Amino acid sequence: MLLQPTLDTLNRLKLFGMAQALEEQATQSAVHGLAFEERFALLLDREVLYRENRRLTRLLQLAQLKNRGASLEDVNFRTRRGLDRSQLASLGSGDWIRAGQTLLVQGATGTGKTWLACALAHQACRQGLSAWYVRAPRLFEELTLCHADGTFRKRLAALAKIQLVVIDDFAIAPLGPRERNDLLELLDDRVGARATLITSQLPVEHWHEYIGDPTLADAILDRLLQRAHRVQLQVDRSLRTPEPA
């Protein structure tokens, strides 16, 4: 068999996984004893794996996760903090993301809210779903800049296409009129169509008062709470504090 022309053709067709696998097969004597169908199946499997890995890499780059190594497999259930294994397994399935629902993660500082949010976003990427992480202050700062340069609508349209937006540290800084309106606009594009995950130290029952404007608070909370899952994290001490020796 003329190997190089075949490799050139596979690469030209952008079948890079198959090309790599074929090149490897040429150096593995054990593979030569397999039937054509078996060797071809191995090539196809490698192409599928190659594409899945490339897509995951691209999705994780776009997600900009604060904790890039966070994964649901590493969730610590030894520390009592209100995590329910069955609820977390259900959230890990990603069905709530595909259904365009909301997840609210609330707890004091150091309880692992950000880490858990990143682990769920990482899981979404592994399932081929797009995600994006941002801290609330930076989100509002970015949207303010978009107003200034005339790209606000374009940015909102781009965010509306992301299947999971993670807003971390919500209610950590005061909201002004522009921030309230921008949050409503962002959520209005997502309700029922795209999923949103919000973490906050402030209990949800105080969000109405925090938002300030009663009319906008009603509208924002209506969009957040109508199809919301909740995770309440509670621990005796911060997870950032090393355990005593």
MOCOR-V860640 format. One record per pair of residues at least 6 apart in sequence whose ideal C-beta (glycine too) atoms are under 7 Angstrom apart, sorted by sequence separation. I is the first residue (numbers start at 0). GAP is how many residues later the second one is. D is the distance in Angstrom with one decimal. If there is no record, write none. Layout:
i=I gap=GAP d=D
i=I gap=GAP d=D
This chain:
i=24 gap=6 d=4.6
i=76 gap=6 d=6.2
i=106 gap=6 d=5.3
i=124 gap=6 d=5.7
i=145 gap=6 d=4.2
i=158 gap=6 d=6.2
i=189 gap=6 d=5.5
i=210 gap=6 d=3.9
i=95 gap=7 d=6.5
i=123 gap=7 d=4.8
i=9 gap=8 d=5.2
i=10 gap=8 d=5.1
i=30 gap=8 d=6.3
i=59 gap=8 d=7.0
i=74 gap=8 d=6.9
i=76 gap=8 d=6.6
i=104 gap=8 d=4.9
i=201 gap=8 d=6.0
i=9 gap=9 d=3.9
i=142 gap=9 d=6.6
i=145 gap=9 d=4.6
i=186 gap=9 d=6.8
i=207 gap=9 d=4.6
i=210 gap=9 d=5.9
i=120 gap=10 d=4.1
i=104 gap=11 d=6.1
i=6 gap=12 d=5.2
i=9 gap=12 d=6.8
i=90 gap=12 d=6.7
i=104 gap=12 d=6.0
i=120 gap=12 d=5.9
i=142 gap=12 d=6.9
i=74 gap=13 d=6.5
i=207 gap=13 d=6.1
i=24 gap=14 d=6.4
i=206 gap=14 d=6.3
i=6 gap=15 d=6.4
i=117 gap=15 d=6.5
i=5 gap=16 d=6.7
i=6 gap=16 d=6.2
i=71 gap=16 d=6.8
i=71 gap=20 d=4.9
i=20 gap=21 d=6.3
i=21 gap=21 d=6.1
i=20 gap=22 d=5.0
i=2 gap=23 d=5.7
i=17 gap=25 d=4.6
i=20 gap=25 d=3.7
i=164 gap=25 d=6.9
i=19 gap=26 d=6.7
i=96 gap=27 d=5.6
i=158 gap=27 d=6.2
i=17 gap=28 d=6.2
i=138 gap=28 d=6.1
i=169 gap=28 d=4.9
i=16 gap=29 d=4.6
i=17 gap=29 d=4.5
i=90 gap=29 d=6.1
i=93 gap=29 d=6.7
i=155 gap=29 d=6.0
i=159 gap=29 d=4.0
i=166 gap=29 d=6.8
i=169 gap=29 d=6.6
i=170 gap=29 d=4.9
i=171 gap=29 d=6.9
i=16 gap=30 d=3.8
i=80 gap=30 d=5.8
i=93 gap=30 d=5.7
i=131 gap=30 d=4.9
i=155 gap=30 d=6.5
i=159 gap=30 d=6.5
i=168 gap=30 d=6.6
i=169 gap=30 d=4.3
i=80 gap=31 d=6.8
i=91 gap=31 d=5.4
i=130 gap=31 d=6.8
i=135 gap=31 d=5.3
i=162 gap=31 d=5.9
i=163 gap=31 d=4.7
i=164 gap=31 d=5.3
i=165 gap=31 d=4.6
i=166 gap=31 d=4.8
i=167 gap=31 d=5.0
i=170 gap=31 d=4.0
i=179 gap=31 d=6.1
i=14 gap=32 d=5.8
i=16 gap=32 d=6.5
i=96 gap=32 d=5.7
i=129 gap=32 d=5.0
i=130 gap=32 d=6.8
i=135 gap=32 d=6.7
i=161 gap=32 d=6.7
i=162 gap=32 d=6.3
i=179 gap=32 d=6.9
i=183 gap=32 d=5.9
i=190 gap=32 d=4.5
i=16 gap=33 d=2.7
i=93 gap=33 d=4.9
i=129 gap=33 d=4.8
i=130 gap=33 d=4.2
i=131 gap=33 d=5.4
i=132 gap=33 d=4.4
i=133 gap=33 d=6.3
i=134 gap=33 d=4.8
i=135 gap=33 d=5.2
i=155 gap=33 d=6.1
i=163 gap=33 d=6.4
i=179 gap=33 d=5.7
i=186 gap=33 d=6.3
i=15 gap=34 d=6.1
i=16 gap=34 d=6.6
i=128 gap=34 d=4.5
i=131 gap=34 d=6.9
i=134 gap=34 d=4.9
i=135 gap=34 d=4.7
i=143 gap=34 d=6.6
i=159 gap=34 d=6.4
i=93 gap=35 d=6.2
i=128 gap=35 d=6.2
i=130 gap=35 d=6.6
i=132 gap=35 d=6.6
i=136 gap=35 d=6.7
i=183 gap=35 d=5.7
i=187 gap=35 d=6.4
i=135 gap=36 d=6.4
i=136 gap=36 d=5.2
i=170 gap=36 d=6.6
i=174 gap=36 d=6.0
i=179 gap=36 d=4.7
i=183 gap=36 d=5.4
i=186 gap=36 d=4.4
i=174 gap=37 d=6.2
i=182 gap=37 d=6.0
i=186 gap=37 d=6.5
i=123 gap=39 d=6.9
i=139 gap=39 d=4.6
i=142 gap=39 d=4.6
i=170 gap=39 d=5.0
i=123 gap=40 d=5.0
i=139 gap=42 d=6.4
i=120 gap=43 d=6.0
i=74 gap=44 d=6.6
i=69 gap=45 d=5.1
i=120 gap=45 d=5.3
i=66 gap=47 d=6.4
i=71 gap=47 d=5.1
i=65 gap=48 d=5.9
i=66 gap=48 d=5.1
i=69 gap=48 d=4.0
i=70 gap=48 d=5.5
i=69 gap=49 d=4.0
i=116 gap=49 d=5.0
i=66 gap=51 d=4.0
i=70 gap=51 d=5.5
i=71 gap=51 d=5.3
i=116 gap=51 d=6.1
i=65 gap=52 d=5.9
i=69 gap=52 d=5.8
i=64 gap=53 d=4.5
i=113 gap=54 d=5.4
i=64 gap=56 d=5.8
i=64 gap=57 d=6.4
i=62 gap=58 d=5.7
i=62 gap=62 d=5.8
i=59 gap=65 d=5.3
i=58 gap=66 d=4.0
i=96 gap=66 d=5.8
i=65 gap=67 d=6.0
i=96 gap=67 d=5.1
i=61 gap=68 d=6.6
i=62 gap=68 d=4.4
i=63 gap=68 d=6.5
i=64 gap=68 d=5.0
i=55 gap=69 d=5.9
i=62 gap=69 d=5.8
i=63 gap=69 d=5.4
i=55 gap=70 d=6.1
i=61 gap=70 d=6.7
i=62 gap=70 d=5.9
i=58 gap=71 d=6.0
i=58 gap=72 d=7.0
i=54 gap=73 d=6.4
i=119 gap=77 d=6.5
i=116 gap=80 d=5.5
i=116 gap=82 d=5.2
i=113 gap=85 d=6.3
i=112 gap=86 d=4.0
i=99 gap=92 d=5.1
i=104 gap=92 d=6.9
i=108 gap=92 d=5.9
i=99 gap=93 d=4.7
i=101 gap=93 d=6.8
i=107 gap=93 d=5.9
i=99 gap=94 d=5.3
i=100 gap=94 d=5.8
i=101 gap=94 d=5.0
i=102 gap=94 d=4.6
i=103 gap=94 d=5.4
i=104 gap=94 d=4.5
i=105 gap=94 d=5.5
i=99 gap=95 d=5.7
i=105 gap=97 d=6.0
i=96 gap=98 d=4.1
i=105 gap=98 d=6.1
i=95 gap=99 d=6.3
i=103 gap=100 d=5.9
i=112 gap=120 d=6.1
i=111 gap=121 d=6.2
i=101 gap=122 d=5.5
i=110 gap=122 d=3.9
i=110 gap=123 d=6.9
i=103 gap=124 d=5.5
i=110 gap=124 d=5.3
i=101 gap=125 d=6.1
i=106 gap=125 d=6.5
i=100 gap=126 d=4.5
i=101 gap=126 d=4.2
i=102 gap=126 d=4.8
i=103 gap=126 d=5.0
i=104 gap=126 d=4.7
i=105 gap=126 d=5.6
i=106 gap=126 d=3.1
i=100 gap=127 d=6.9
i=106 gap=127 d=6.3
i=111 gap=127 d=5.1
i=100 gap=128 d=6.6
i=102 gap=128 d=7.0
i=104 gap=128 d=6.8
i=109 gap=128 d=2.7
i=110 gap=128 d=6.5
i=108 gap=129 d=6.7
i=109 gap=129 d=5.5
i=109 gap=130 d=4.7
i=95 gap=133 d=6.0
i=90 gap=138 d=6.7
i=81 gap=150 d=5.1
i=81 gap=151 d=5.5
i=80 gap=152 d=4.9
i=81 gap=152 d=4.8
i=80 gap=153 d=5.7
i=80 gap=154 d=4.3
i=79 gap=155 d=6.9
i=78 gap=156 d=5.9
i=78 gap=160 d=6.7
